[in-house]
Amino acid sequence: MTTATIHEVLHPANWKPAKGYANGILADGRVAYLGGQIGWNADQVFEEKDLVGQTRQTLQNIVDVLKVAGGRPEHIVKLTWYITDKKEYLANLREIGAAYREVLGKHFPAMAMVQVVALMEDEAKVEIEATAVLPR
């Protein structure tokens, strides 16, 4: 469990610890739904070609969109990841984890990850949807 959240982490006492995610989050407040973000910059240009760099940019894009609503990373309650290559993800897990912590800190919301055949933008290797609950 993490103490970096303003929401309540839901974790059955007899379950093994979740590493890098939460099994559930209980939250109360204003809900912000963020559409899938990908690893391009504000000008819709992919500066990074690799999964780690695109993941960092994707997470930064989530933070930037959330900021418009007055939100911060600790308000995120759920992330849904879509990746194009599970093997590439697993091979770069340490670096992706470092990029995650660099952008979102040690805040680990409920998460799901799905490998997909492709994303709508051919250069995209990752797309992430986010749900956040901001205090009233």
Residue, then its C-alpha position, 0 to 999 in steps of 0.5 A: m500500500t502507498t501513503a502518497t494518495i488522498h484516497e483510500v487504497l482497497h486491499p484485502a488483508n490476506w492478499k499479497p502486497a500489490k507492487g506498482y498498482a492498487n487493487g482498488i481505490l475508494a474516492d469521493g470528489r469531482v471525477a475527471y475522465l482523461g481520454g487515451q494519451i499517447g507519447w507525442n508532444a503538444d505539437q503531436v510529434f513523437e520525439e521518442k521512438d522507444l517505449v520508455g521515452q513514449t511512456r514518460q511522455t504519455l504520463q506527462n501528457i496525463v499530468d498536463v491534461l489533469k492540471v487543467a482541472g486543477g488536479r495532480p498525480e495523486h488524484i489519479v484513481k485508475l490507469t488503463w494501459y494499452i501497449t503494442d509489445k508485451k515483451e518490450y514492456l517486460a524487457n524495460l520494466r525497470e526503466i519504465g518504472a523509473a519514468y513512472r516515478e519521475v512523472l507520477g511519484k510513488h502514487f500507484p492507482a488501480m491499473a490494468m494493462v492490455q497488449v493490443v495489435a496496434l494503436m491508431e497512431d502508427e508510431a505510438k507504442v503505448e496509450i494510457e487512459a486515466t480517471a482522477v477524483l479531485p477534492r470538492 
